[in-house]
Amino acid sequence: MLDDWLYLGIFTVISLFLPAAAITIAALLSPKKPDPLKTSIYECGMETVGETWIQFKPQYYVYALVYLVFDVETIFLYPWAVAYNQVGLFAVVEALLFIAILLGGLLYAWRKGALEWA
Amino acid sequence: MITGLQAFFLVNALITLFAAVKVVSSRKLVHAALWLVLALMGVAATFAMLGSRFFSVIQVFVYIGAIATLIIVAVMLTRNSMEDVGPQVNRGWWLPLVVVVLLFVGLVVVLSGWGDFGLSTRTVGAEGENVMELGKALVDPNGFVLPFEIASALLLGAMVAAIYLATDRKEGKR
């Protein structure tokens, strides 16, 4: 059973190695002739305006939060879905109730305009 | 004398602990959040070593995928506390350290009196069946169906409360 994890481990090592190798080789091979213009901060070719740390819109937070709630819902529904064939109609009703309660949360978010990009 | 699994456990434990210490000692909040991701990843690897695929996937899925993202988003919302200039420790820093070490030693002493303390990990049947058993127990009227439905209501409450707090009530009158 641990052999499966070995593949995952090899995959992790390779996926860490490749970007590290790219950055390291680039740093080793590149000629370094810095001057103030080259090392200045830019954003997409433009010079930055104002401070770098700006306050983001709270909308991002609401999206992340709604995502978290439905993420947890998926986790709860997964064991139910695995056992689906072995549990009766009662279990299906229970799961539908579970989804319906959370649908209320989605409706609330919708009504409050949390899903709209203002 | 030391198997590959044990060596991996030690390395993983060291990385996890180091990342956890960096979470509380980093001056930049974004760095602390990213170290937290590494620490949670170490916990996921620990679950994997215990042979629990389901919990390992949950750890990555919920804690790294959702909660760490939420923390990073929350950091982006804060404006002024990006970089803490004050010292990270105060004068009494050694006192909690002593308490924590005493607590750890006490826990080890208490737990070592327990019969199964020296037990190494054992396999709890095929993993697919475990998840199926969990699924059956979650919807079984004699099992955990009430916590299952209450979890739904709890998530609903958390979602409604957070949206109520996060939406701007001054301009948006709905």
Interface residues (C-beta under 8 A of the other chain):
Chain A: M1 L2 W5 L8 W53 I54 Q55 F56 P58 Y60 Y61 V62 A64 L65 V66 Y67 L68 V69 D71 V72 E73 T74 I75 F76 Y78 P79 W80 A81 V82 A83 Y84 Q86 V87 F90 A91 E94 A95 L97 F98 I101 L102 G104 G105 Y108 A109 R111 K112 G113 A114 A118
Chain B: L5 A48 M49 G51 F54 I58 F61 V62 G65 A66 I67 T69 L70 V73 A74 M76 L77 T78 R79 M82 T123 E127 G128 V131 M132 E133 L134 G135 K136 L138 V139 D140 P141 V145 F148 E149 A151 S152 A153 L155 L156 A158 M159 V160 A162 I163 Y164 A166 T167 D168 G172 R174
